[in-house]
Amino acid sequence: MKNNNRKRKIVYGSIYLVFIIVAGSLVYYFQYYEEDLNHSLPLMVTVESEGYKQEDIASQLLTQYLQQYQETTTSSRKRMTNVRYNNFQLLAGDEHQFAVGVSFEAKLETGKWSAHRSWGKVQKDGTVKGIQWMLRNKQTGENTYLLERIENTSQAIAGLDPLEDRYQKEAGIKVPDQNHRYEIVNEELKVTYDHGEHWRSVPVPLNDLFAGGYSGSKQELIEGSYVISPERTAFVIGDSENVRILLTTDKGEHWRKVPVPNSLPGIRIRLLGFTSKQDGYLILTGDKTMSWEANAIFKTKDGGKSWVKAGYADEQRLITGGGFITDQLGFIFFGSINVMDQPPRPSLEE
């Protein structure tokens, strides 16, 4: 009997010891993995000139950071391939210290990575979609920046001032409500009306949002081409004779595509806005040749459910901006005018 009791104690003790070792290893692994994201930080990058957006700087920093996982060295194997960025979004801070959220996807080599929450679910082929990191960055010189840490959202914005356009508020200009915004993840457009707690997919192919003569970044929507609010959300989509307004008035429950009687090919600028519950405007430019292009102005009087052509600006120089203050009062901004050796002067049409 004593021998049996001794054997049981040895077996149970061995099981307990194995359990302690495994549990300790898991705790160590996850602690190490969490910290391993930052083992090669801080990392510095030098941009070519001033004027870079914080999102662009964060993109350069992250690209350089991920190279360590995409290259084979004498001490490690390649662990990541096919990285694809979906969106960079400024979260907080200023030009000297700022946090940027990034969404991207990558293919991880089998057996090299775990399905940890920092990455998300690893598919059978090693692909991970919707990876979301928060990057803490800092300016250290005139054109030099540091990636200090990779953290979760709450940590990344700790100690940084929230984004707020104080000058716009002081001037009486309405600042967009951050509760109502969009994101582009895995080539899908989504909108939220409650600061990101819930998201609704927008039923539109991503290419339709950038159709025409637009040649900029597709990581974020074209500035001025959309309106997002609980009362009305609208996006300009399509090109040439197929320009439409994708519209919802019930927070994405139902959508309709409203045709715009346009005939301009190669749409470049699209400026959409509403001056009241019923009145709205759409300014389009297209058919660009060198420094000249055509333009057209459209209006709605039923909240965006139908559109008619209201006219055009007489000038055919490149438009840089515009909008309406009321249903009858609007402005079109053109590039600066250069006359002989005089300094360039601004140009607008009312």
C-alpha positions as CSV (number, residue, x, y, z in Angstrom):
1,M,0.0,0.0,0.0
2,K,2.8,2.4,0.9
3,N,4.5,1.7,-2.4
4,N,1.3,2.4,-4.3
5,N,0.8,5.7,-2.4
6,R,4.4,6.6,-3.2
7,K,3.9,5.9,-6.9
8,R,0.7,8.0,-7.0
9,K,2.6,10.9,-5.4
10,I,5.4,10.6,-7.9
11,V,2.9,10.5,-10.8
12,Y,0.8,13.4,-9.5
13,G,4.0,15.4,-8.7
14,S,5.3,14.8,-12.2
15,I,2.1,15.9,-13.8
16,Y,2.0,19.0,-11.5
17,L,5.6,19.8,-12.4
18,V,4.9,19.5,-16.1
19,F,1.9,21.7,-15.8
20,I,3.9,24.4,-14.0
21,I,6.6,24.2,-16.7
22,V,4.1,24.4,-19.5
23,A,2.1,27.2,-17.9
24,G,5.3,29.1,-17.1
25,S,6.5,28.7,-20.7
26,L,3.2,30.0,-22.1
27,V,3.3,33.1,-19.8
28,Y,6.9,33.7,-20.7
29,Y,6.1,33.2,-24.4
30,F,3.3,35.7,-24.5
31,Q,5.2,38.2,-22.4
32,Y,8.2,37.8,-24.7
33,Y,6.1,37.9,-27.9
34,E,4.4,41.1,-26.7
35,E,7.7,42.7,-26.0
36,D,9.4,41.1,-29.1
37,L,7.5,43.6,-31.4
38,N,9.7,46.3,-29.9
39,H,13.0,44.5,-29.5
40,S,14.5,46.3,-32.5
41,L,13.1,49.8,-31.5
42,P,13.6,52.7,-31.6
43,L,14.1,52.9,-35.3
44,M,15.0,56.1,-37.2
45,V,14.1,57.3,-40.8
46,T,15.1,60.4,-42.6
47,V,12.5,61.9,-45.1
48,E,13.7,63.7,-48.2
49,S,12.0,67.0,-47.5
50,E,9.5,68.8,-45.3
51,G,5.8,68.7,-45.8
52,Y,5.3,65.0,-45.3
53,K,2.0,64.0,-43.6
54,Q,2.4,62.1,-40.4
55,E,0.7,59.1,-42.0
56,D,3.3,59.0,-44.7
57,I,6.1,59.2,-42.2
58,A,4.6,56.3,-40.2
59,S,4.4,54.3,-43.4
60,Q,8.1,54.8,-44.1
61,L,8.9,53.8,-40.5
62,L,6.8,50.7,-40.5
63,T,8.1,49.6,-43.9
64,Q,11.7,49.8,-42.6
65,Y,10.7,48.1,-39.4
66,L,9.1,45.1,-41.2
67,Q,12.2,44.5,-43.4
68,Q,13.7,42.6,-40.5
69,Y,11.0,40.0,-40.9
70,Q,11.1,39.9,-44.7
71,E,14.8,39.4,-45.2
72,T,16.9,36.3,-44.6
73,T,20.0,37.0,-42.4
74,T,22.7,34.8,-40.9
75,S,20.9,34.7,-37.6
76,S,17.3,34.3,-38.7
77,R,15.0,33.1,-41.5
78,K,12.5,35.1,-43.5
79,R,9.2,35.0,-41.6
80,M,6.9,37.3,-43.5
81,T,6.0,37.9,-47.1
82,N,3.5,39.8,-49.2
83,V,2.9,42.7,-46.8
84,R,0.0,44.9,-48.0
85,Y,-1.0,48.2,-46.2
86,N,-4.7,49.1,-46.1
87,N,-4.9,52.3,-44.1
88,F,-2.8,54.7,-42.0
89,Q,-4.8,57.0,-39.7
90,L,-3.5,59.7,-37.4
91,L,-4.8,59.2,-33.9
92,A,-3.3,61.8,-31.7
93,G,-0.5,64.2,-31.1
94,D,1.1,66.9,-33.2
95,E,4.0,67.3,-35.7
96,H,6.6,66.5,-33.1
97,Q,5.1,63.5,-31.4
98,F,2.2,61.5,-32.8
99,A,0.4,58.2,-32.7
100,V,-0.7,56.5,-36.0
101,G,-3.0,53.5,-36.4
102,V,-2.2,51.1,-39.2
103,S,-4.1,48.3,-40.7
104,F,-2.3,45.8,-43.0
105,E,-2.2,42.2,-44.0
106,A,0.7,39.8,-44.5
107,K,1.6,36.2,-45.2
108,L,3.5,34.5,-42.4
109,E,5.7,31.5,-42.9
110,T,4.2,28.3,-41.4
111,G,5.3,27.6,-37.9
112,K,7.0,30.9,-37.3
113,W,4.1,32.8,-35.8
114,S,1.3,32.2,-33.3
115,A,-2.3,33.4,-33.6
116,H,-1.6,36.1,-31.0
117,R,-4.0,39.0,-30.5
118,S,-1.4,41.4,-31.9
119,W,-1.7,39.7,-35.2
120,G,-5.2,38.2,-35.4
121,K,-6.3,34.9,-36.8
122,V,-3.7,33.1,-39.0
123,Q,-5.4,31.4,-41.9
124,K,-4.3,27.9,-43.1
125,D,-2.0,29.4,-45.8
126,G,-0.3,31.6,-43.3
127,T,-2.2,34.8,-44.3
128,V,-3.3,37.2,-41.6
129,K,-5.8,40.0,-42.6
130,G,-6.8,43.1,-40.7
131,I,-3.6,43.3,-38.5
132,Q,-4.0,46.6,-36.5
133,W,-1.1,48.2,-34.8
134,M,-0.6,51.6,-33.2
135,L,2.7,53.3,-33.8
136,R,4.2,55.9,-31.4
137,N,6.5,58.2,-33.4
138,K,8.7,61.2,-32.5
139,Q,10.5,63.9,-34.5
140,T,14.1,64.1,-33.5
141,G,15.5,66.5,-36.2
142,E,14.5,68.6,-39.1
143,N,13.7,65.7,-41.3
144,T,14.3,62.7,-39.0
145,Y,11.8,60.7,-37.1
146,L,11.8,57.8,-34.6
147,L,9.4,54.8,-34.3
148,E,9.6,54.5,-30.5
149,R,7.1,51.7,-29.8
150,I,4.3,49.5,-31.2
151,E,1.4,49.4,-28.8
152,N,-2.4,49.0,-28.5
153,T,-4.7,52.0,-29.1
154,S,-5.1,53.0,-25.4
155,Q,-1.4,52.9,-24.8
156,A,-0.4,54.6,-28.1
157,I,-2.4,57.8,-27.4
158,A,-1.6,58.0,-23.7
159,G,0.0,61.3,-22.9
160,L,-0.7,62.9,-26.3
161,D,-3.1,65.7,-27.0
162,P,-6.2,64.5,-28.9
163,L,-6.5,65.7,-32.5
164,E,-8.5,69.0,-32.6
165,D,-8.4,71.8,-35.1
166,R,-8.4,74.6,-32.7
167,Y,-8.0,77.3,-35.4
168,Q,-11.1,76.0,-37.3
169,K,-13.1,76.1,-34.1
170,E,-12.0,79.6,-33.2
171,A,-13.0,80.7,-36.8
172,G,-16.4,79.2,-36.4
173,I,-15.9,76.5,-38.9
174,K,-17.6,73.2,-38.2
175,V,-15.1,70.5,-37.4
176,P,-16.0,66.9,-38.6
177,D,-17.4,64.7,-35.8
178,Q,-15.0,61.9,-35.1
179,N,-17.9,59.7,-34.0
180,H,-18.9,59.6,-37.7
181,R,-16.1,58.4,-39.9
182,Y,-14.9,55.7,-42.3
183,E,-12.1,53.2,-42.6
184,I,-10.8,51.1,-45.5
185,V,-9.7,47.6,-44.4
186,N,-9.0,44.7,-46.8
187,E,-10.2,46.8,-49.7
188,E,-13.6,47.3,-48.1
189,L,-15.1,50.6,-47.1
190,K,-16.9,50.8,-43.8
191,V,-18.6,53.6,-41.8
192,T,-19.3,54.1,-38.1
193,Y,-21.7,56.5,-36.3
194,D,-20.6,55.6,-32.7
195,H,-16.9,56.3,-32.6
196,G,-16.0,52.8,-34.0
197,E,-18.1,50.7,-31.7
198,H,-20.1,49.4,-34.6
199,W,-19.2,49.4,-38.3
200,R,-21.3,49.1,-41.5
201,S,-20.0,48.0,-44.8
202,V,-20.6,50.3,-47.8
203,P,-21.8,48.3,-50.8
204,V,-19.4,49.7,-53.4
205,P,-16.2,48.3,-55.1
206,L,-13.2,50.3,-54.0
207,N,-12.2,51.2,-57.5
208,D,-15.5,53.0,-58.0
209,L,-14.5,55.5,-55.3
210,F,-11.3,56.4,-57.2
211,A,-12.5,56.1,-60.8
212,G,-11.5,58.7,-63.4
213,G,-8.4,61.0,-63.5
214,Y,-7.5,60.7,-59.8
215,S,-3.9,59.5,-59.3
216,G,-3.4,59.9,-55.5
217,S,-3.3,57.5,-52.6
218,K,-6.0,54.9,-52.3
219,Q,-5.4,54.3,-48.6
220,E,-7.9,57.0,-47.8
221,L,-10.9,58.6,-49.7
222,I,-10.5,61.5,-52.0
223,E,-10.8,64.7,-49.9
224,G,-14.2,66.3,-50.4
225,S,-15.8,63.3,-52.1
226,Y,-18.0,62.2,-49.3
227,V,-20.3,63.3,-46.4
228,I,-20.8,61.1,-43.3
229,S,-23.5,62.0,-40.8
230,P,-26.4,60.0,-39.1
231,E,-28.9,62.0,-41.2
232,R,-27.1,61.5,-44.5
233,T,-24.1,59.6,-45.8
234,A,-23.1,60.0,-49.4
235,F,-20.1,59.1,-51.6
236,V,-19.3,60.2,-55.2
237,I,-18.6,57.1,-57.3
238,G,-18.0,56.4,-61.0
239,D,-16.6,58.4,-63.9
240,S,-17.7,60.1,-67.1
241,E,-21.4,59.5,-67.8
242,N,-21.6,57.0,-65.0
243,V,-21.1,59.4,-62.0
244,R,-23.5,58.6,-59.2
245,I,-24.1,59.5,-55.6
246,L,-24.2,56.5,-53.3
247,L,-26.6,57.7,-50.6
248,T,-28.1,56.4,-47.3
249,T,-30.4,58.3,-44.9
250,D,-30.7,55.5,-42.3
251,K,-27.1,54.9,-41.2
252,G,-26.4,52.3,-43.9
253,E,-29.6,50.2,-43.5
254,H,-30.5,51.0,-47.1
255,W,-28.5,52.5,-50.0
256,R,-29.4,54.0,-53.3
257,K,-27.3,55.0,-56.3
258,V,-28.4,58.4,-57.6
259,P,-27.3,59.3,-61.2
260,V,-25.6,62.6,-61.9
261,P,-26.1,64.0,-65.4
262,N,-22.3,64.4,-66.1
263,S,-20.4,64.0,-69.3
264,L,-16.9,64.9,-68.2
265,P,-14.3,62.1,-68.8
266,G,-11.5,61.5,-66.4
267,I,-13.0,63.0,-63.2
268,R,-10.3,64.5,-61.1
269,I,-11.8,66.7,-58.3
270,R,-15.2,65.8,-56.8
271,L,-16.4,68.2,-54.1
272,L,-19.7,67.1,-52.4
273,G,-21.5,69.0,-49.7
274,F,-24.9,70.1,-48.2
275,T,-25.9,73.5,-47.0
276,S,-29.2,72.4,-45.5
277,K,-31.3,69.3,-45.1
278,Q,-32.5,69.6,-48.7
279,D,-29.9,71.7,-50.6
280,G,-26.6,70.3,-51.7
281,Y,-23.9,70.8,-54.3
282,L,-21.4,68.7,-56.3
283,I,-18.4,70.3,-58.1
284,L,-16.7,68.1,-60.7
285,T,-13.6,68.7,-62.8
286,G,-12.3,66.5,-65.6
287,D,-11.0,66.2,-69.2
288,K,-7.7,67.6,-68.0
289,T,-5.1,68.7,-70.5
290,M,-1.8,70.1,-69.1
291,S,-3.0,73.1,-66.9
292,W,-6.5,73.2,-68.2
293,E,-9.6,71.2,-67.5
294,A,-13.4,71.4,-67.7
295,N,-15.7,71.7,-64.8
296,A,-19.4,71.3,-63.9
297,I,-21.6,72.3,-60.9
298,F,-24.6,70.2,-59.9
299,K,-27.3,70.9,-57.2
300,T,-29.9,68.9,-55.3
301,K,-33.0,70.3,-53.6
302,D,-34.3,67.0,-52.2
303,G,-31.4,65.9,-49.9
304,G,-29.4,64.2,-52.7
305,K,-32.2,62.0,-54.1
306,S,-31.9,63.8,-57.5
307,W,-29.3,66.1,-59.2
308,V,-29.4,68.6,-62.0
309,K,-26.6,70.6,-63.7
310,A,-26.6,74.2,-62.4
311,G,-23.8,75.6,-64.5
312,Y,-20.0,75.8,-64.6
313,A,-17.2,78.2,-63.8
314,D,-16.1,80.3,-66.9
315,E,-12.4,79.7,-66.2
316,Q,-10.9,76.4,-67.4
317,R,-7.8,76.5,-65.3
318,L,-7.2,73.8,-62.8
319,I,-9.5,74.0,-59.8
320,T,-7.9,73.6,-56.4
321,G,-11.0,73.8,-54.2
322,G,-14.5,75.2,-53.7
323,G,-17.8,74.9,-52.0
324,F,-21.1,76.6,-51.2
325,I,-21.9,78.5,-48.0
326,T,-25.6,78.8,-48.9
327,D,-27.7,77.4,-51.7
328,Q,-27.0,80.6,-53.7
329,L,-23.5,81.6,-52.6
330,G,-20.5,79.5,-53.5
331,F,-16.8,79.9,-54.4
332,I,-14.4,78.1,-56.8
333,F,-10.7,78.3,-56.2
334,F,-8.1,78.1,-59.0
335,G,-4.4,77.9,-59.0
336,S,-2.4,81.1,-58.5
337,I,-2.0,83.6,-61.3
338,N,1.5,84.4,-62.5
339,V,1.9,87.7,-64.4
340,M,5.4,88.5,-65.7
341,D,7.8,88.9,-62.8
342,Q,5.1,89.7,-60.3
343,P,4.6,87.4,-57.3
344,P,1.8,84.8,-57.8
345,R,-1.6,85.9,-56.5
346,P,-4.6,83.7,-55.6
347,S,-7.6,83.4,-57.9
348,L,-11.2,82.6,-57.1
349,E,-14.6,82.9,-58.7
350,E,-17.9,83.6,-57.0
